[in-house]
Amino acid sequence: MERDLEETIDVTFSPQPSATASESAGEIELPPDDGPEPLIDGKIDLGALATEFLILGIDLYPRKPEAKFEAPAAADDAGHAFSALAALKKRDGKQ
């Protein structure tokens, strides 16, 4: 099954801030979610960026355009998981 995917990518990058005294002590302050993405060693990892947006753009439930849903045939009552319990209830006269 093939599908074309087109995603608009709008990302802002900024240099990674230098380590502070609190980071060296083991405390790391997380940036806000809507802030710019950090540059790592002055570079952008295009593979990670493309993968992130590809995963977000893929249809979770893909189907062929001509595919139609057909409900499964109704199964007999003897085949379901609780058929033994139903038989016991009928035998005891509770149903």
C-alpha positions, 0 to 999 in steps of 0.5 A: 500500500502506498501513500504520499505524505506532505507535512509542513515543518516549522521549527526554530533552532537556537544555540545550546546554552552553556552549562550553569552551576546548577546543571553541573550539580545535577539539576537540569532546568527543562526548557518550555515546550514551545521554545526553540530547539537547541543546536547540538555542537552547532549542528541540526540532526536532519534525520531526527527532525525528519523522523519526528515529523514523519511519525506525526504525519503517518495515518495510524489506521491506513486502509486502501481507498476501495476497502470496505468494512464487513462485520464478521459472521455471528458466531454460535453461542457454544464457541464463546469463552463463557459458554461453559458458565452459561451451560451451568446456569441453564442446568441449575435452572437460573435462566 
